[in-house]
Amino acid sequence: RKEVEQDPGPFNVPEGATVAFNCTYSNSASQSFFWYRQDCRKEPKLLMSVYSSGNEDGRFTAQLNRASQYISLLIRDSKLSDSATYLCVVSQRGGTYKYIFGTGTRLKVLA
Amino acid sequence: ETGVTQSPTHLIKTRGQQVTLRCSSQSGHNTVSWYQQALGQGPQFIFQYYREEENGRGNFPPRFSGLQFPNYSSELNVNALELDDSALYLCASSLDQGARYFGPGTRLTVT
């Protein structure tokens, strides 16, 4: 089983739609959680950190469920410019430190 | 822009050769981590340096090694290159274990 799993998609949604992505992680000792956005052939860019109480940044809402070991990202009122791959990241600190990416979920917002 | 720079942008090497990639971290950041991203995959964590010492490592063989310098810039060295080492190599900097900010990457092709 992969340490961090995401549905690869693609998710094709019309402009204005609401779309949600989930990401599951296997290590219950995971400490910090993030969502990144990556455009084709570009570097990942930090979208938002994910806090235990959930957090919102404009049209984006992130949630963490430690009991079920998943994080989610909700995008409201999708824009064409939201088309990208969304990567979830889990950090772990045991004997050594690890920062683990999921494989990413592709989103295409259609006009 | 994140302020993280990488060089070179592109590189072509032959199987068996050695390569050194460079990264300058964002001002004020003391931690640098390196990732390998194959086409269609999420970034894979190679290792992390904090204050010039390696303090985290993913599942990569010892022929992947690195350094961090007193100014927090970093190098990734790969010996005995294999065809499967062809990928985008990403460097990210952070303050301690905070969110990572990525450079534009070095695209390595091994022939």
Backbone of each chain as ProteinMPNN parsed JSONL, in Angstrom:
{"seq_chain_A": "RKEVEQDPGPFNVPEGATVAFNCTYSNSASQSFFWYRQDCRKEPKLLMSVYSSGNEDGRFTAQLNRASQYISLLIRDSKLSDSATYLCVVSQRGGTYKYIFGTGTRLKVLA", "coords_chain_A": {"N_chain_A": [[0.854, -1.192, 0.0], [0.555, 2.233, -0.851], [2.133, 5.025, 0.787], [0.886, 7.5, 0.706], [-2.094, 8.162, -0.842], [-3.911, 9.03, -3.752], [-6.731, 9.659, -5.857], [-6.119, 9.484, -9.231], [-7.626, 10.764, -11.169], [-8.595, 11.875, -14.517], [-10.501, 14.65, -13.197], [-13.112, 16.067, -14.7], [-14.744, 19.016, -14.851], [-17.452, 21.422, -15.094], [-17.112, 24.991, -15.501], [-17.638, 26.891, -12.551], [-18.533, 24.827, -11.011], [-18.502, 22.777, -8.005], [-15.879, 20.96, -6.608], [-14.353, 18.121, -5.117], [-11.502, 16.667, -3.608], [-9.968, 13.774, -2.276], [-7.476, 12.429, -0.064], [-5.623, 9.816, 1.162], [-3.689, 8.595, 3.924], [-1.17, 6.409, 5.252], [0.363, 6.251, 7.562], [-0.138, 6.656, 10.874], [1.256, 8.304, 12.513], [1.815, 10.586, 11.167], [2.474, 14.06, 10.756], [2.205, 16.729, 9.684], [0.34, 18.408, 7.104], [-0.35, 19.126, 3.705], [-1.558, 20.863, 0.792], [-0.627, 21.017, -2.574], [-0.346, 22.661, -5.721], [0.208, 21.809, -9.082], [1.196, 22.862, -12.182], [1.378, 21.902, -15.648], [4.537, 20.644, -16.396], [5.765, 22.345, -14.639], [7.008, 23.552, -11.42], [5.825, 22.272, -8.215], [3.483, 24.26, -6.402], [2.811, 25.716, -3.29], [-0.401, 25.413, -2.083], [-2.118, 25.349, 0.183], [-1.72, 24.906, 3.729], [-2.868, 22.272, 5.881], [-4.954, 22.254, 8.561], [-5.822, 20.921, 11.792], [-8.348, 21.741, 12.61], [-9.551, 22.329, 10.291], [-9.475, 24.502, 7.455], [-9.832, 27.509, 5.529], [-9.39, 29.186, 2.44], [-10.297, 31.617, 0.636], [-11.858, 30.373, -2.165], [-11.155, 27.834, -1.563], [-11.154, 25.011, 0.543], [-9.783, 23.139, 3.138], [-9.644, 20.023, 4.817], [-8.948, 17.916, 7.623], [-8.962, 14.61, 8.69], [-8.074, 12.851, 11.217], [-8.722, 10.466, 12.493], [-9.723, 8.797, 10.495], [-7.683, 9.005, 8.782], [-7.384, 10.75, 6.505], [-7.139, 13.522, 4.21], [-8.773, 16.337, 2.782], [-9.689, 18.361, -0.055], [-11.594, 21.03, -1.046], [-12.949, 22.707, -3.745], [-14.621, 25.523, -4.574], [-16.902, 27.08, -6.921], [-15.48, 26.696, -9.444], [-12.808, 27.762, -11.561], [-11.519, 28.297, -14.891], [-8.8, 28.607, -14.69], [-8.168, 27.027, -12.546], [-7.504, 24.57, -13.441], [-5.283, 21.975, -13.212], [-2.801, 19.856, -11.633], [-3.392, 18.459, -8.484], [-1.682, 18.004, -5.564], [-1.343, 16.078, -2.678], [0.37, 16.262, 0.435], [2.224, 14.727, 2.982], [3.843, 14.975, 6.036], [6.298, 13.305, 7.969], [7.782, 12.448, 11.023], [10.015, 10.393, 12.308], [12.471, 8.271, 13.134], [13.965, 9.488, 11.222], [13.352, 12.26, 9.049], [10.576, 12.664, 6.818], [9.003, 13.706, 3.785], [6.218, 13.341, 2.09], [4.744, 12.89, -1.017], [1.566, 12.507, -2.624], [0.425, 10.916, -5.679], [-0.972, 12.729, -7.112], [-3.9, 14.484, -8.295], [-5.587, 15.038, -11.227], [-7.19, 17.898, -12.435], [-9.532, 19.203, -14.648], [-11.054, 22.048, -15.687], [-13.838, 22.925, -17.433], [-14.984, 25.06, -20.059]], "CA_chain_A": [[0.0, 0.0, 0.0], [1.338, 3.465, -0.884], [2.017, 5.802, 2.021], [-0.086, 8.564, 0.46], [-2.848, 7.76, -2.035], [-4.887, 9.949, -4.327], [-7.365, 9.275, -7.108], [-5.401, 10.273, -10.238], [-8.524, 11.49, -12.048], [-8.894, 13.296, -14.339], [-11.81, 15.16, -12.861], [-13.519, 17.083, -15.67], [-15.913, 19.684, -14.276], [-17.756, 22.698, -15.759], [-16.87, 26.222, -14.732], [-18.641, 27.188, -11.537], [-18.854, 23.629, -10.216], [-17.745, 22.483, -6.793], [-15.206, 19.672, -6.762], [-13.645, 17.722, -3.89], [-10.492, 15.613, -3.721], [-9.534, 13.156, -1.028], [-6.142, 11.867, -0.028], [-5.492, 8.992, 2.364], [-2.313, 8.319, 4.31], [-1.13, 5.14, 5.984], [1.099, 6.337, 8.825], [-0.923, 7.427, 11.837], [2.138, 9.26, 13.195], [2.039, 11.741, 10.292], [2.358, 15.255, 11.591], [1.759, 17.937, 8.99], [-0.361, 18.07, 5.865], [-0.372, 20.265, 2.795], [-1.983, 20.706, -0.595], [0.126, 21.761, -3.573], [-0.866, 22.689, -7.077], [1.293, 21.742, -10.058], [0.842, 23.019, -13.593], [2.146, 21.009, -16.529], [5.962, 20.903, -16.578], [6.2, 23.386, -13.703], [7.224, 23.042, -10.075], [4.658, 22.368, -7.323], [3.341, 25.496, -5.631], [2.001, 25.514, -2.092], [-1.765, 25.941, -2.132], [-2.461, 25.636, 1.569], [-1.494, 23.924, 4.778], [-4.122, 21.698, 6.378], [-4.943, 22.279, 10.019], [-6.734, 19.951, 12.41], [-9.702, 22.282, 12.713], [-10.004, 22.696, 8.953], [-9.159, 25.886, 7.128], [-10.402, 28.0, 4.28], [-8.666, 30.293, 1.821], [-11.104, 31.984, -0.519], [-12.728, 29.305, -2.683], [-10.536, 26.556, -1.215], [-11.311, 24.562, 1.934], [-9.058, 21.904, 3.43], [-10.074, 19.344, 6.042], [-8.122, 16.796, 8.068], [-9.638, 13.631, 9.549], [-6.992, 11.992, 11.729], [-9.252, 9.143, 12.846], [-9.828, 8.016, 9.26], [-6.416, 9.22, 8.077], [-7.465, 11.361, 5.177], [-7.32, 14.957, 4.072], [-9.602, 16.66, 1.624], [-9.63, 19.711, -0.613], [-12.834, 21.402, -1.723], [-12.824, 23.926, -4.551], [-15.944, 26.043, -4.95], [-16.954, 28.024, -8.044], [-14.264, 26.395, -10.211], [-12.407, 28.632, -12.667], [-10.669, 27.641, -15.886], [-7.42, 28.671, -14.198], [-7.94, 26.005, -11.517], [-7.062, 23.343, -14.111], [-3.921, 21.665, -12.755], [-2.729, 18.646, -10.806], [-3.382, 18.797, -7.058], [-0.862, 17.018, -4.852], [-1.359, 16.162, -1.221], [1.675, 16.001, 1.035], [2.189, 14.338, 4.394], [5.191, 14.926, 6.605], [6.45, 12.339, 9.059], [9.05, 12.514, 11.751], [10.249, 9.238, 13.163], [13.916, 8.334, 13.322], [14.38, 10.553, 10.308], [12.244, 13.074, 8.573], [10.133, 12.408, 5.444], [7.969, 14.602, 3.23], [5.75, 12.369, 1.098], [3.717, 13.355, -1.939], [0.724, 11.601, -3.383], [0.702, 10.96, -7.121], [-1.659, 13.878, -7.675], [-5.207, 14.364, -8.936], [-5.709, 16.019, -12.314], [-8.459, 18.607, -12.569], [-9.76, 20.034, -15.839], [-12.274, 22.837, -15.612], [-14.263, 23.111, -18.824], [-15.805, 26.252, -20.314]], "C_chain_A": [[0.891, 1.244, 0.0], [1.105, 4.254, 0.396], [0.994, 6.924, 1.894], [-0.789, 8.245, -0.856], [-3.855, 8.813, -2.447], [-5.501, 9.311, -5.565], [-6.717, 10.112, -8.206], [-6.295, 11.1, -11.152], [-8.33, 11.055, -13.492], [-10.341, 13.558, -13.914], [-12.098, 16.265, -13.886], [-14.806, 17.729, -15.156], [-16.191, 20.972, -15.042], [-17.373, 23.86, -14.861], [-17.996, 26.454, -13.74], [-18.984, 26.006, -10.651], [-18.031, 23.603, -8.931], [-17.143, 21.09, -6.946], [-14.415, 19.385, -5.49], [-12.683, 16.593, -4.194], [-10.197, 15.071, -2.33], [-8.144, 12.593, -1.176], [-6.043, 11.066, 1.258], [-4.02, 8.735, 2.653], [-2.283, 7.142, 5.266], [-0.479, 5.248, 7.361], [0.37, 7.251, 9.809], [-0.071, 8.446, 12.59], [2.435, 10.488, 12.332], [1.682, 13.018, 11.031], [1.743, 16.462, 10.896], [1.248, 17.56, 7.61], [-0.493, 19.32, 5.015], [-1.046, 19.866, 1.484], [-1.114, 21.6, -1.459], [-0.616, 21.682, -4.894], [0.33, 22.635, -8.014], [0.728, 21.861, -11.461], [1.81, 22.196, -14.429], [3.585, 21.507, -16.697], [6.48, 22.083, -15.729], [6.435, 22.758, -12.335], [5.944, 23.106, -9.252], [4.671, 23.709, -6.582], [2.406, 25.235, -4.451], [0.647, 26.19, -2.256], [-2.212, 26.313, -0.717], [-1.993, 24.522, 2.489], [-2.846, 23.425, 5.255], [-4.035, 21.599, 7.888], [-6.025, 21.363, 10.568], [-8.171, 20.437, 12.437], [-10.296, 22.599, 11.349], [-9.704, 24.151, 8.688], [-9.609, 26.216, 5.717], [-9.541, 29.136, 3.754], [-9.425, 30.634, 0.543], [-12.024, 30.838, -0.928], [-12.263, 27.906, -2.266], [-10.725, 26.26, 0.276], [-10.59, 23.231, 2.102], [-9.542, 21.344, 4.759], [-9.109, 18.21, 6.341], [-8.967, 15.899, 8.955], [-8.59, 12.633, 10.022], [-7.497, 10.585, 12.031], [-9.311, 8.239, 11.625], [-8.613, 8.176, 8.365], [-6.641, 9.667, 6.64], [-7.537, 12.87, 5.298], [-8.109, 15.222, 2.802], [-9.374, 18.105, 1.211], [-10.914, 19.949, -1.376], [-12.582, 22.693, -2.481], [-14.236, 24.333, -4.966], [-15.812, 26.973, -6.145], [-15.707, 27.884, -8.918], [-14.057, 27.378, -11.362], [-11.57, 27.826, -13.651], [-9.228, 27.561, -15.385], [-7.129, 27.681, -13.064], [-7.462, 24.689, -12.136], [-5.584, 23.114, -13.806], [-3.958, 20.285, -12.11], [-2.596, 19.075, -9.355], [-2.731, 17.648, -6.288], [-1.066, 17.169, -3.357], [-0.012, 15.703, -0.682], [1.497, 15.733, 2.519], [3.62, 14.343, 4.903], [5.198, 14.016, 7.814], [7.787, 12.571, 9.727], [9.118, 11.301, 12.662], [11.717, 9.287, 13.521], [14.507, 9.403, 12.424], [13.125, 11.216, 9.764], [11.874, 12.693, 7.143], [9.021, 13.368, 5.049], [7.439, 13.879, 2.001], [4.587, 12.926, 0.291], [2.835, 12.205, -2.395], [1.047, 11.741, -4.863], [-0.022, 12.109, -7.811], [-2.997, 13.513, -8.311], [-5.322, 15.446, -9.992], [-7.115, 16.596, -12.36], [-8.472, 19.383, -13.874], [-11.093, 20.745, -15.672], [-12.623, 23.255, -17.034], [-15.17, 24.324, -18.961], [-17.224, 25.869, -20.7]], "O_chain_A": [[1.863, 1.314, 0.752], [0.041, 4.175, 1.01], [0.313, 7.261, 2.863], [-0.129, 8.076, -1.88], [-4.55, 9.403, -1.621], [-4.855, 8.51, -6.241], [-6.756, 11.34, -8.131], [-5.826, 12.015, -11.83], [-7.918, 9.914, -13.698], [-11.257, 12.799, -14.229], [-11.399, 17.277, -13.925], [-15.836, 17.064, -15.04], [-15.263, 21.567, -15.589], [-17.317, 23.738, -13.637], [-19.167, 26.237, -14.052], [-19.662, 26.173, -9.637], [-17.024, 24.296, -8.79], [-17.824, 20.155, -7.365], [-13.874, 20.298, -4.866], [-13.006, 15.673, -4.945], [-10.179, 15.809, -1.345], [-7.689, 12.314, -2.285], [-6.346, 11.582, 2.333], [-3.202, 8.667, 1.736], [-3.241, 6.899, 5.999], [-0.744, 4.422, 8.234], [0.276, 8.46, 9.601], [-0.607, 9.35, 13.231], [3.227, 11.342, 12.73], [0.735, 13.066, 11.816], [0.871, 17.133, 11.448], [1.648, 16.553, 7.025], [-0.717, 20.419, 5.522], [-1.095, 18.691, 1.123], [-0.886, 22.768, -1.145], [-1.401, 20.767, -5.144], [1.336, 23.31, -7.795], [-0.112, 21.062, -11.876], [2.903, 21.842, -13.986], [3.815, 22.65, -17.092], [7.481, 22.718, -16.058], [6.11, 21.592, -12.109], [5.062, 23.909, -9.554], [5.723, 24.216, -6.193], [1.352, 24.615, -4.598], [0.564, 27.387, -2.532], [-2.628, 27.442, -0.459], [-1.883, 23.362, 2.092], [-3.862, 24.091, 5.051], [-3.148, 20.938, 8.427], [-7.013, 21.069, 9.895], [-9.104, 19.645, 12.305], [-11.423, 23.086, 11.26], [-9.683, 24.956, 9.62], [-9.745, 25.351, 4.852], [-9.026, 29.948, 4.523], [-9.218, 30.013, -0.5], [-12.86, 30.388, -0.145], [-12.914, 26.912, -2.587], [-10.498, 27.108, 1.138], [-10.769, 22.311, 1.304], [-9.814, 22.088, 5.702], [-8.526, 17.618, 5.433], [-9.621, 16.383, 9.879], [-8.26, 11.684, 9.311], [-6.765, 9.613, 11.841], [-8.986, 7.055, 11.707], [-8.527, 7.55, 7.308], [-6.156, 9.05, 5.692], [-7.933, 13.42, 6.325], [-8.105, 14.418, 1.87], [-8.936, 18.944, 1.997], [-11.282, 19.165, -2.251], [-12.063, 23.659, -1.922], [-14.947, 23.575, -5.626], [-14.763, 27.577, -6.366], [-14.965, 28.848, -9.105], [-15.004, 27.77, -12.043], [-10.985, 26.803, -13.294], [-8.528, 26.577, -15.625], [-5.976, 27.516, -12.667], [-7.055, 23.784, -11.408], [-4.74, 23.958, -14.106], [-5.002, 19.636, -12.05], [-1.79, 19.945, -9.028], [-3.166, 16.498, -6.352], [-0.97, 18.276, -2.827], [0.656, 14.859, -1.28], [0.736, 16.409, 3.212], [4.51, 13.776, 4.269], [4.236, 13.961, 8.581], [8.79, 12.853, 9.072], [8.387, 11.194, 13.647], [12.169, 10.245, 14.149], [15.425, 10.127, 12.811], [12.002, 10.772, 10.001], [12.76, 12.424, 6.333], [8.21, 13.783, 5.876], [8.124, 13.806, 0.981], [3.581, 13.373, 0.843], [3.295, 11.071, -2.535], [1.852, 12.588, -5.252], [0.275, 12.431, -8.961], [-3.198, 12.399, -8.794], [-5.172, 16.631, -9.694], [-8.103, 15.863, -12.328], [-7.539, 20.129, -14.173], [-12.136, 20.105, -15.533], [-11.814, 23.856, -17.741], [-16.013, 24.588, -18.103], [-18.053, 26.744, -20.951]]}, "seq_chain_B": "ETGVTQSPTHLIKTRGQQVTLRCSSQSGHNTVSWYQQALGQGPQFIFQYYREEENGRGNFPPRFSGLQFPNYSSELNVNALELDDSALYLCASSLDQGARYFGPGTRLTVT", "coords_chain_B": {"N_chain_B": [[7.106, 34.317, -7.315], [9.28, 31.919, -5.706], [11.843, 32.379, -4.844], [13.663, 30.372, -4.754], [16.284, 28.928, -6.441], [17.563, 26.931, -9.143], [20.166, 25.09, -10.745], [21.76, 23.225, -13.386], [19.212, 24.178, -15.843], [18.438, 22.289, -17.704], [19.808, 19.07, -18.539], [21.878, 16.722, -20.122], [23.035, 13.497, -19.851], [25.225, 10.619, -19.99], [24.66, 7.146, -19.476], [26.141, 5.76, -16.562], [27.73, 7.935, -16.02], [28.438, 10.76, -13.797], [26.596, 13.237, -11.967], [26.054, 16.607, -10.888], [23.786, 18.612, -9.257], [22.496, 21.853, -8.495], [21.276, 24.09, -5.926], [19.829, 27.014, -4.683], [18.661, 28.297, -1.718], [15.646, 29.894, -0.456], [15.853, 33.151, 0.918], [16.458, 33.287, 4.383], [15.615, 30.732, 4.895], [16.477, 27.536, 6.296], [16.539, 24.9, 5.677], [16.825, 22.366, 3.272], [15.413, 20.342, 0.794], [15.328, 17.548, -1.465], [13.85, 16.219, -4.453], [12.698, 13.694, -6.685], [11.013, 13.621, -9.713], [9.302, 11.683, -11.817], [7.815, 11.413, -15.077], [4.357, 11.953, -15.007], [4.095, 11.167, -12.389], [3.969, 11.747, -8.804], [6.191, 13.937, -6.948], [9.077, 12.337, -5.59], [10.481, 11.926, -2.466], [13.857, 12.504, -1.843], [16.064, 13.258, -0.094], [16.76, 15.272, 2.861], [18.284, 18.237, 4.089], [19.34, 19.833, 6.993], [20.643, 22.549, 8.481], [23.198, 21.865, 7.467], [23.376, 19.117, 7.824], [22.298, 15.815, 6.962], [19.02, 14.965, 7.608], [16.898, 13.439, 6.968], [15.658, 10.903, 4.821], [14.57, 9.391, 1.83], [13.554, 6.45, -0.073], [16.038, 5.94, -1.614], [19.023, 4.875, -3.31], [22.489, 4.722, -2.068], [24.045, 5.97, -4.022], [22.89, 8.324, -4.565], [23.608, 11.329, -3.281], [24.285, 14.148, -1.101], [24.908, 17.618, -0.243], [24.908, 20.313, 2.089], [25.578, 23.722, 2.315], [27.218, 26.302, 4.346], [25.791, 28.66, 3.756], [23.323, 27.671, 3.319], [22.702, 26.829, 0.776], [22.598, 24.081, -1.601], [23.711, 20.886, -2.876], [22.963, 18.194, -5.077], [24.18, 15.059, -5.731], [24.584, 12.528, -8.107], [25.761, 9.396, -8.696], [27.07, 6.999, -11.08], [25.064, 6.957, -13.177], [21.815, 5.865, -14.201], [19.452, 4.781, -16.717], [16.865, 5.049, -15.72], [17.111, 7.161, -14.022], [16.452, 9.408, -15.306], [14.58, 12.281, -15.092], [12.626, 14.944, -13.56], [14.292, 16.959, -11.347], [13.714, 18.29, -8.288], [14.206, 20.929, -6.032], [13.59, 22.087, -2.762], [13.034, 24.647, -0.363], [12.786, 25.474, 3.127], [11.758, 26.916, 6.269], [12.952, 25.45, 9.002], [10.813, 22.772, 9.736], [8.714, 23.607, 8.2], [6.317, 24.489, 5.591], [7.237, 23.578, 2.274], [8.966, 25.313, -0.305], [9.297, 25.417, -3.703], [11.915, 25.201, -6.185], [12.395, 25.791, -9.756], [13.278, 23.437, -10.873], [15.465, 20.873, -12.292], [15.808, 19.392, -15.34], [16.743, 16.233, -16.046], [18.195, 14.149, -18.399], [19.065, 10.898, -19.147], [21.037, 9.077, -21.275]], "CA_chain_B": [[8.285, 33.456, -7.317], [9.636, 31.486, -4.359], [13.21, 32.754, -4.503], [14.517, 29.184, -4.809], [16.812, 28.785, -7.792], [18.257, 25.678, -9.409], [20.945, 25.041, -11.98], [21.276, 23.867, -14.607], [17.79, 23.979, -16.137], [18.373, 21.005, -18.398], [21.098, 18.396, -18.564], [21.876, 15.397, -20.757], [24.204, 12.718, -19.434], [25.274, 9.239, -20.474], [24.626, 6.105, -18.437], [27.419, 5.527, -15.907], [28.364, 9.203, -15.626], [28.051, 11.366, -12.532], [26.024, 14.57, -12.18], [25.846, 17.458, -9.71], [22.749, 19.635, -9.422], [22.657, 22.879, -7.463], [20.052, 24.739, -5.46], [19.972, 28.109, -3.715], [17.409, 28.345, -0.969], [15.029, 31.192, -0.225], [16.456, 33.881, 2.019], [15.845, 33.028, 5.685], [15.326, 29.307, 5.059], [17.642, 26.771, 6.738], [16.328, 23.483, 5.349], [16.685, 22.103, 1.841], [15.075, 18.954, 0.475], [15.408, 17.215, -2.885], [12.823, 15.302, -4.909], [12.766, 13.219, -8.069], [9.667, 13.483, -10.264], [9.184, 11.061, -13.135], [6.638, 11.864, -15.815], [3.085, 11.379, -14.591], [4.155, 10.745, -10.99], [4.236, 12.79, -7.828], [7.597, 14.007, -6.533], [9.544, 11.346, -4.615], [11.434, 12.525, -1.531], [15.182, 11.879, -1.878], [16.603, 13.521, 1.249], [16.623, 16.619, 3.391], [19.4, 18.75, 4.87], [19.007, 20.873, 7.967], [21.886, 23.077, 9.065], [24.344, 21.156, 6.875], [23.367, 17.68, 8.088], [21.152, 15.086, 6.429], [18.149, 14.536, 8.708], [15.761, 12.69, 6.452], [15.991, 10.248, 3.57], [13.586, 8.492, 1.238], [14.063, 5.154, -0.517], [16.978, 6.095, -2.721], [20.299, 4.204, -2.998], [23.583, 5.608, -1.634], [24.666, 6.732, -5.107], [22.303, 9.663, -4.448], [24.17, 11.951, -2.085], [24.127, 15.592, -1.149], [25.624, 18.505, 0.668], [24.363, 21.642, 2.307], [26.669, 24.632, 2.644], [26.875, 27.235, 5.434], [24.785, 29.65, 3.331], [22.118, 26.85, 3.159], [22.536, 26.279, -0.566], [22.745, 22.629, -1.548], [23.997, 20.103, -4.077], [22.574, 16.79, -5.184], [25.091, 14.311, -6.573], [24.145, 11.186, -8.467], [26.827, 8.633, -9.337], [26.706, 5.806, -11.869], [23.714, 7.242, -13.676], [21.047, 4.832, -14.894], [18.425, 5.354, -17.581], [15.706, 5.381, -14.883], [17.343, 8.407, -13.281], [15.895, 10.51, -16.106], [13.437, 12.824, -14.353], [12.743, 16.324, -13.095], [14.808, 16.996, -9.977], [13.205, 19.488, -7.634], [14.749, 21.317, -4.745], [12.66, 22.932, -2.017], [13.574, 25.144, 0.895], [11.804, 25.783, 4.161], [12.288, 27.277, 7.569], [12.77, 24.266, 9.843], [9.978, 21.751, 9.097], [7.526, 24.242, 7.644], [5.971, 24.197, 4.203], [8.336, 23.648, 1.31], [8.814, 26.179, -1.475], [10.081, 24.715, -4.703], [12.549, 25.826, -7.324], [11.821, 25.388, -11.044], [13.691, 22.083, -11.218], [16.439, 20.535, -13.325], [15.353, 18.217, -16.097], [17.887, 15.387, -16.368], [17.976, 13.054, -19.342], [20.186, 9.966, -19.192], [20.931, 8.3, -22.521]], "C_chain_B": [[8.726, 33.13, -5.89], [11.005, 31.986, -3.928], [14.148, 31.566, -4.454], [14.98, 29.026, -6.256], [17.56, 27.469, -7.924], [19.044, 25.801, -10.698], [21.57, 23.667, -12.137], [19.773, 23.619, -14.791], [17.573, 22.61, -16.772], [19.764, 20.412, -18.459], [20.917, 17.058, -19.266], [23.171, 14.703, -20.386], [24.088, 11.313, -20.015], [25.269, 8.289, -19.289], [26.041, 5.852, -17.886], [28.127, 6.799, -15.456], [27.853, 9.67, -14.268], [27.508, 12.765, -12.821], [25.896, 15.3, -10.835], [24.83, 18.526, -10.052], [22.826, 20.586, -8.237], [21.363, 23.598, -7.156], [20.426, 25.855, -4.49], [18.639, 28.302, -3.019], [16.893, 29.785, -0.842], [15.686, 31.839, 0.992], [15.708, 33.611, 3.327], [15.502, 31.571, 5.926], [16.595, 28.546, 5.405], [17.578, 25.291, 6.363], [16.131, 23.342, 3.855], [16.358, 20.627, 1.659], [15.072, 18.77, -1.035], [14.388, 16.129, -3.221], [13.106, 14.909, -6.353], [11.333, 13.044, -8.563], [9.739, 12.914, -11.673], [7.883, 11.524, -13.776], [5.381, 11.163, -15.322], [3.03, 10.913, -13.155], [4.263, 11.955, -10.08], [5.719, 12.826, -7.496], [7.913, 12.96, -5.469], [10.645, 11.991, -3.774], [12.755, 11.772, -1.579], [15.839, 12.016, -0.504], [16.438, 14.981, 1.609], [17.877, 16.98, 4.186], [18.92, 19.89, 5.751], [20.305, 21.294, 8.635], [23.077, 22.188, 8.743], [24.399, 19.661, 7.184], [22.12, 17.032, 7.488], [20.301, 14.615, 7.606], [16.873, 13.858, 8.214], [16.134, 12.102, 5.113], [14.851, 9.354, 3.126], [14.254, 7.21, 0.764], [14.932, 5.28, -1.756], [18.316, 5.481, -2.33], [21.38, 5.209, -2.648], [24.244, 6.381, -2.766], [24.002, 8.121, -5.261], [22.841, 10.269, -3.148], [24.049, 13.459, -2.208], [24.998, 16.305, -0.156], [24.758, 19.723, 0.905], [25.5, 22.513, 2.813], [26.238, 25.609, 3.743], [25.85, 28.298, 5.035], [23.446, 28.968, 3.008], [21.835, 26.446, 1.713], [22.907, 24.797, -0.523], [23.114, 22.061, -2.905], [23.4, 18.719, -3.945], [23.541, 16.138, -6.151], [24.513, 12.928, -6.85], [25.29, 10.513, -9.223], [26.256, 7.492, -10.166], [25.292, 5.92, -12.41], [23.121, 6.058, -14.433], [19.96, 5.514, -15.715], [17.212, 5.81, -16.759], [15.9, 6.619, -14.038], [16.841, 9.622, -14.061], [14.608, 10.995, -15.44], [13.641, 14.321, -14.162], [13.21, 16.27, -11.648], [14.458, 18.355, -9.373], [13.894, 19.69, -6.298], [13.707, 22.204, -4.07], [13.346, 23.43, -0.76], [12.445, 25.468, 1.854], [12.53, 26.318, 5.382], [11.948, 26.135, 8.513], [11.875, 23.271, 9.097], [8.686, 22.339, 8.544], [7.276, 23.838, 6.201], [7.167, 24.42, 3.292], [7.981, 24.561, 0.153], [9.82, 25.702, -2.513], [10.74, 25.644, -5.718], [11.962, 25.256, -8.61], [12.259, 24.007, -11.511], [14.785, 22.022, -12.265], [15.936, 19.285, -14.025], [16.575, 17.445, -16.557], [17.46, 14.28, -17.325], [19.231, 12.193, -19.363], [20.013, 9.08, -20.425], [21.908, 7.129, -22.506]], "O_chain_B": [[8.573, 33.945, -4.981], [11.292, 32.008, -2.731], [15.327, 31.733, -4.141], [14.166, 28.996, -7.178], [18.117, 26.955, -6.954], [18.652, 26.515, -11.62], [21.879, 23.008, -11.144], [19.148, 22.93, -13.985], [16.648, 21.879, -16.419], [20.766, 21.127, -18.435], [19.936, 16.351, -19.04], [24.261, 15.242, -20.579], [23.026, 10.881, -20.463], [25.812, 8.598, -18.228], [27.005, 5.746, -18.644], [29.02, 6.75, -14.61], [26.962, 9.062, -13.674], [27.907, 13.404, -13.796], [25.662, 14.685, -9.794], [24.994, 19.262, -11.026], [23.173, 20.189, -7.125], [20.473, 23.707, -8.0], [21.241, 25.659, -3.588], [17.606, 28.452, -3.672], [17.616, 30.749, -1.091], [16.029, 31.166, 1.964], [14.48, 33.694, 3.376], [15.136, 31.201, 7.041], [17.668, 28.853, 4.885], [18.478, 24.524, 6.703], [15.372, 24.092, 3.242], [16.962, 19.767, 2.3], [14.841, 19.717, -1.787], [14.096, 15.249, -2.41], [13.671, 15.677, -7.131], [10.526, 12.388, -7.903], [10.184, 13.586, -12.604], [6.965, 11.971, -13.088], [5.339, 9.936, -15.228], [2.034, 10.326, -12.732], [4.604, 13.052, -10.523], [6.431, 11.852, -7.737], [7.117, 12.725, -4.56], [11.614, 12.532, -4.308], [12.791, 10.557, -1.382], [16.132, 11.022, 0.161], [16.038, 15.809, 0.791], [18.456, 16.135, 4.868], [18.196, 20.784, 5.313], [20.98, 20.486, 9.274], [23.854, 21.812, 9.62], [25.379, 19.003, 6.837], [21.034, 17.612, 7.5], [20.805, 13.939, 8.504], [15.899, 13.724, 8.954], [16.855, 12.733, 4.341], [14.242, 8.651, 3.933], [15.384, 6.914, 1.151], [14.583, 4.775, -2.824], [18.713, 5.545, -1.166], [21.224, 6.405, -2.893], [24.943, 7.36, -2.505], [24.498, 8.975, -5.996], [22.558, 9.774, -2.057], [23.75, 13.985, -3.281], [25.713, 15.704, 0.646], [23.974, 20.122, 0.044], [26.293, 22.081, 3.649], [25.05, 25.734, 4.04], [25.113, 28.788, 5.89], [22.537, 29.611, 2.483], [20.83, 25.787, 1.447], [23.461, 24.316, 0.466], [22.865, 22.672, -3.944], [23.337, 18.147, -2.857], [23.708, 16.613, -7.274], [24.02, 12.25, -5.948], [25.732, 11.003, -10.263], [25.113, 7.077, -9.979], [24.435, 5.081, -12.132], [23.801, 5.357, -15.182], [19.59, 6.659, -15.457], [16.603, 6.836, -17.064], [14.957, 7.085, -13.398], [16.809, 10.733, -13.533], [13.667, 10.225, -15.248], [14.666, 14.887, -14.542], [12.588, 15.608, -10.817], [14.851, 19.408, -9.875], [14.127, 18.747, -5.543], [13.024, 22.983, -4.735], [14.148, 22.716, -0.159], [11.307, 25.705, 1.451], [13.747, 26.192, 5.512], [10.774, 25.885, 8.79], [12.149, 22.955, 7.939], [7.679, 21.639, 8.434], [7.944, 22.955, 5.663], [7.985, 25.315, 3.504], [6.842, 24.581, -0.312], [11.018, 25.597, -2.249], [10.216, 26.703, -6.062], [11.132, 24.348, -8.57], [11.676, 23.459, -12.447], [15.01, 22.969, -13.018], [15.672, 18.26, -13.396], [17.357, 17.941, -17.367], [16.485, 13.569, -17.081], [20.334, 12.7, -19.572], [18.986, 8.423, -20.597], [21.966, 6.361, -23.466]]}, "name": "protein", "num_of_chains": 2, "seq": "RKEVEQDPGPFNVPEGATVAFNCTYSNSASQSFFWYRQDCRKEPKLLMSVYSSGNEDGRFTAQLNRASQYISLLIRDSKLSDSATYLCVVSQRGGTYKYIFGTGTRLKVLAETGVTQSPTHLIKTRGQQVTLRCSSQSGHNTVSWYQQALGQGPQFIFQYYREEENGRGNFPPRFSGLQFPNYSSELNVNALELDDSALYLCASSLDQGARYFGPGTRLTVT"}
